[in-house]
Structure formats: structure tokens, C-alpha cells
């Protein structure tokens, strides 16, 4: 391969590692600090569920702390229910699960304030 630079025109070689290493160290420190500050809110991101159950146990709904639906479980007695009544019970139980998730979220934010 031909070198287009004469001996006096060479581009000076710089150690690449010094600037990169400093940047990586600064980035790691920044991410570590961010992780420490975010720790009190970490439970909001975890997929742990908040479960609400219908009074008779026919339906249970689980949502994340952020309110995303994780599961709908059917218990004893749901087979005998009218479909419309069962659908209404699922929605009412889902609403209760969302309200519980919101309460947990507010409590978590109040703890960090």
C-alpha cells in the first residue's frame, strides 16, 4: 500500500486509548450515579404485578405498576355466569387493579419526594 505522506508529513500518532478510556470512565460514572438516583423508582419498571380479585373470586386481574395488563385469571363460579355479566366483572376488576396501581405509584413517588 502506498503512503501519500513523506517522512516529515506523517500524521502524528495519538494514543487512542487515553481519550476513549476517559470517556468510558465518565460514562460509567454517570450511569452509576443515574442508577443510584433511580433506585427508589425502580419498582415502577419491574413487571411485578398488582392483583385485584372480584369479591366472589370468579375473576382476578393483574396489572403492572404502570397499569399494563399482565393477566386475567378465572376462578370457581365464572362458568355459571352470563357472558355479559362476566365481561362487566372483568372490566370492573380491571378498573380496581388500575386504581390500586395508581395508588402504589403515588405512594412510591411520595416516598422519593
C-alpha angles and dihedrals in degrees: 000000000000121000111218093198125080120227092271095043099058116131107249113251115237123195103253094199098067096063094037093048092051091049092049092048091050091047093049091049091049092049091047091051091047090050091053092049092048095049096094090056097041092100088067090063098045117099092234109136138234109215127204121186129200112248092250094044094242093124136023124186125197124198134174121252086262092055101255114145113250104168147352114205126189121213137189115314099027091105092065095050124102110253093240092049091048091050091050090049092051091051093046091049090048089052090052091050090051091050090050090049091051091050091050090048092051092047090051092051092047089052091056095046 
